[in-house]
């Protein structure tokens, strides 16, 4: 079960194509601060969208994640694949971050330059 059941649920589109991923929007200080901490690994069709955000950490996590940095125009500016536990990463131009299960961003076509759209599911 999701740690924050009241987070808005969104559909992820990659270059206009439905990625078949449901993202949970974390936009409050508390939901962004705790993010995936204390939660089981994401399912293949789940993601966490942190906004506003330009850096993340995996301190206290026990599994790797893919991290997608998104700019103000919803373009992917950088990705980190299978970022392991106890790591920090960021991207200066990012305005939000999408966290996905490890090794799923590339499979979904989420690469630098891709246009992401997150819309109400």
N, C-alpha and C positions, 0 to 999 in steps of 0.2 A: 504494500500500500504506500502511496506517495506520502511523504512527510508533511506536506502542506496541501491538504485536500482542497482548499479553497483557491488555489492558484488558477488563474485563467488558463484554459487549454487552447492551443493554437495548432493549425495545420502548417507544415513547412513546405514551401514551394521553392524549387531550385530551377532558376531560369524558366519560370512559368510552369514547370512540371511538378506534379504532386509527388513528394518524396515518400509518402506513406509513413510519415513520422508525426507523432503528436508531441508538441513542445509545451512545457509548462512555463509560464512567464513569471519570473521572479523579479519584481521591481521595487519591493520595499526593502528597507535597510536590513531587516531581520531575515527575509527570505534570501537575499543576496549574500548576506554574511554566512549563513549556514549552508546554503546551496545543497550539494549532495552529501555533506557530512552526516554520518550516522544512517545512511540509506544504503540499501542493497544496490548492486550494480544496475544500471539502466537496462531495460529490455531493448531488444533490437529496434523497436518502433517508438522509443521514447527519447526525449531530449529535454534539456533545461536551458531556457533563454534568460540570461542575466542582462538587465538593462536598467540604468546605464552601467557600463562596465568596460574596462580596457585591460584588465589583468586578472588572473585567477591563480589559485594555489590548490594543491592536492594534499596539503598537510592533514593528517588524520584520516585519509582515505586508504582503502586497502586494494583498490583496483585501478587500472589505467583508464583514461578517457581520451577522446578526441576533442580538441578545443578549436573552435572556429571564431575568428575575430572579424567583426562586421563594422563597416564605417557608417557615417551618417546617411549615405545614399543606399544603404542595404547591400553594398558590394562586399564580398569576402576580401579582406586585405591580407590575411595570413591564416594558416592552420598549423596545428601541432598534432601529430598522430601518436596515439597510444602514450600520452603523457602519464608517466608513472607516479606512484605515491611519493609524497614529500618533495614536490617540485613547485616552482613558481614560474610563470610565464606571462608575457603581455605583448601588446602591439600598440604603439603610440597613436596611430590614426583610428583605432577601434573606438566605437561608441557602445557596442554591445558584444556579448559572447554567447555562442551556442555550444553547449556541452553535449556530446553524443557518446554512445558506447565506443570503445576502442576499435579502431580500424573500420569505422563505418562511413566517415566523411567522404573519402575517396570513392567508395563503392556507390554513394549517393550522388556523385558528381559535384560535391562541394569542394571546390578548388579556388585558389586566389583568382579573382576576377568574376566569379559566378555571382549572379544576382539572387539574393534570398528574399523571400516574402513570407512573413508570418501573419496568417489571418485567422480570425475566429473560426474555430472548428464547428 
